[in-house]
Amino acid sequence: MTISAEAKKKTIAENRRHPTDSGSPEIQIAVLTAQILELTEHMQRHPKDYASRHGLLLKVNRRNKLATYLRRVDAAKYGQLAEKLGLRK
């Protein structure tokens, strides 16, 4: 389960630091959040899909690691991103 290419481009455009930015922690966290939301909806419909559950847990852990890094490096940007995406602080 992945998000559509259009949704991913939109997410990247909304969270980039500069016009050519495509891999900053903010973008990675935003894309992972979109994928996590989609997988969460899938898991509510298909609770016994253990392979997708494993992928969901991997994405959540990856997002947590990136969020911890961003919080350590630039707490202000992390706070803005957490508020924008609805993440817990």
PyMOL commands that set and color helices and strands:
alter all, ss='L'
color gray80, all
select helices_A, chain A and resi 5-15+25-45+50-73+75-85
alter helices_A, ss='H'
color red, helices_A
deselect
rebuild
show_as cartoon
